[in-house]
Amino acid sequence: MTVTAQELASGPGWRVVDVICENGPHDRRFEEQHANVSIAAVTHGTFQYRTRQGSAVLVPGAVLLGNAGACFECGHDHGHGDRCLAFHVTPEFLENVASGVAGARRSSFSVSSLPPLRQLMPMLADAEAARDNRDSGAFEELALRLAGAVTALLTQESRTVRQPHHRDEQRISAAARRIEQHADEPLSLCDLARDAGLSPYHFLRTFRQVVGMTPHQFILHTRLHRAAVRLRRTDDAISSVAYDAGFNDLSTFNRRFRRLMGASPGVYRARQSRA
């Protein structure tokens, strides 16, 4: 296995690790075990994750969930490599967080992952920016925020996921990688479906089943996430950030950014600068 793991920060009951995997379709899967509770945000690539709570194809923006002591497997049947920002917390840490979430009845995870979700987008952008800016002081707060948000989301809804066929997973994984690599370019549903060898309707339905959102939503999620990270990293003009992310209209970018991030790009950047 070609996996590197660099610890970025740690504290009482938590640690954050930047995990880079270079495995591909010809590498053998190995069963591993979560030493502690794992909440890992996928920031690059796609891979298959399987644990007792279920299996899923994880794409950028998705969140891997693992219970302490649980065995799991990761595979790269559909492409090479991935990168995750992994928050490892003790069961006691998660229990303390869950005690402050209204309606939470348990401090373990009943599902294997969460798809890219609007509610998690701001903190995942903050986490990726903290990683790239080597801002180790931000991670303690992010560990608490992410654990609380995941617990709240799992408390609000119980999801029943129909397992897609292996061939469908392969096709959708390839489509997700194409979107990740070319999110700033025009990408039509028909073109993505044709390259996947599926009818537009079947592709739309299968993509949503595998990824947890439609292709259009995933394209927007990818563009806005990159824009948010760049706003944190640089002082580049907001118009440049918008156009480079793939938006042809600044007003559309501002409206969509505000809807997903809860603030306009200018206010979001100012808030992060003050923080």
ZIKASUL-V114516 format. One record per backbone hydrogen bond with DSSP energy under -0.5 kcal/mol. NH is the residue of the N-H (numbers start at 1). CO is the residue of the C=O. If there is no record, write none. Layout:
BEGIN
nh=NH co=CO
nh=NH co=CO
END
This chain:
BEGIN
nh=3 co=1
nh=4 co=20
nh=6 co=18
nh=7 co=5
nh=8 co=16
nh=9 co=16
nh=11 co=14
nh=14 co=11
nh=15 co=88
nh=16 co=9
nh=17 co=86
nh=18 co=6
nh=19 co=17
nh=19 co=84
nh=20 co=4
nh=20 co=18
nh=21 co=82
nh=22 co=2
nh=27 co=24
nh=32 co=72
nh=34 co=70
nh=35 co=33
nh=37 co=89
nh=38 co=66
nh=39 co=87
nh=40 co=64
nh=41 co=39
nh=41 co=85
nh=42 co=40
nh=42 co=62
nh=43 co=41
nh=43 co=83
nh=44 co=83
nh=46 co=81
nh=47 co=58
nh=48 co=75
nh=49 co=56
nh=50 co=73
nh=51 co=54
nh=52 co=71
nh=54 co=51
nh=56 co=49
nh=58 co=47
nh=58 co=56
nh=61 co=42
nh=62 co=59
nh=63 co=114
nh=64 co=40
nh=65 co=112
nh=66 co=38
nh=69 co=34
nh=70 co=67
nh=72 co=32
nh=73 co=50
nh=74 co=30
nh=75 co=48
nh=79 co=76
nh=81 co=23
nh=82 co=21
nh=83 co=44
nh=84 co=19
nh=85 co=41
nh=86 co=17
nh=86 co=84
nh=87 co=39
nh=87 co=85
nh=88 co=15
nh=88 co=86
nh=89 co=37
nh=89 co=87
nh=90 co=13
nh=94 co=90
nh=95 co=91
nh=96 co=92
nh=97 co=93
nh=98 co=94
nh=99 co=95
nh=100 co=97
nh=101 co=98
nh=102 co=100
nh=104 co=101
nh=114 co=63
nh=116 co=211
nh=120 co=117
nh=121 co=117
nh=121 co=118
nh=122 co=118
nh=124 co=120
nh=125 co=121
nh=126 co=122
nh=127 co=123
nh=128 co=124
nh=129 co=125
nh=130 co=126
nh=131 co=127
nh=132 co=128
nh=133 co=129
nh=134 co=131
nh=135 co=130
nh=136 co=134
nh=138 co=135
nh=139 co=136
nh=142 co=138
nh=143 co=139
nh=144 co=140
nh=145 co=141
nh=146 co=142
nh=147 co=143
nh=148 co=144
nh=149 co=145
nh=150 co=146
nh=151 co=147
nh=152 co=148
nh=153 co=149
nh=154 co=150
nh=155 co=151
nh=156 co=152
nh=157 co=153
nh=159 co=157
nh=161 co=159
nh=162 co=160
nh=169 co=165
nh=170 co=166
nh=171 co=167
nh=172 co=168
nh=173 co=169
nh=174 co=170
nh=175 co=171
nh=176 co=172
nh=177 co=173
nh=178 co=174
nh=179 co=175
nh=180 co=176
nh=181 co=177
nh=182 co=178
nh=183 co=179
nh=185 co=182
nh=192 co=188
nh=193 co=189
nh=194 co=190
nh=195 co=191
nh=196 co=192
nh=197 co=193
nh=197 co=194
nh=198 co=193
nh=203 co=199
nh=204 co=200
nh=205 co=201
nh=206 co=202
nh=207 co=203
nh=208 co=204
nh=209 co=205
nh=210 co=206
nh=211 co=207
nh=212 co=207
nh=212 co=208
nh=218 co=214
nh=219 co=215
nh=220 co=216
nh=221 co=217
nh=222 co=218
nh=223 co=219
nh=224 co=220
nh=225 co=221
nh=226 co=222
nh=227 co=223
nh=228 co=224
nh=229 co=225
nh=230 co=226
nh=231 co=227
nh=232 co=228
nh=233 co=229
nh=234 co=230
nh=241 co=237
nh=242 co=238
nh=243 co=239
nh=244 co=240
nh=245 co=241
nh=246 co=242
nh=246 co=243
nh=247 co=242
nh=253 co=249
nh=254 co=250
nh=255 co=251
nh=256 co=252
nh=257 co=253
nh=258 co=254
nh=259 co=255
nh=260 co=256
nh=261 co=257
nh=262 co=258
nh=268 co=264
nh=269 co=265
nh=270 co=266
nh=271 co=267
nh=272 co=268
nh=273 co=269
nh=274 co=270
nh=275 co=271
END
